Amino acid sequence: MSLGFHEQEDLKIVIAHLRASKEVSTIGLWGRSMGAATALLYAHRDPSIAGMVLDSSFANMYKLCREMVRFAEKQGWYGI
């Protein structure tokens, strides 16, 4: 899990497959949480995406990482 960074490459492959099939004319993306972040990261590179429905994506990677560290510390997960 890379919070959407590497997953956007998976999405790129899926979209390439859909376009190569010649059965899809318009592509929209729906993503929730990390899927929303993945869609945002990918669509930034592909202006042909017709639309997106995004739910609960993180807005700031730095803040997200800090929250994850704080959560791990509260759980006693030191030195992982």
Secondary structure, 3 states (H helix, E strand, C coil): CCCCCCHHHHHHHHHHHHHHCCCCCCCEEEEECHHHHHHHHHHCCCCCCCEEEEECCCCCHHHHHHHHHHHHHHCCCCCC
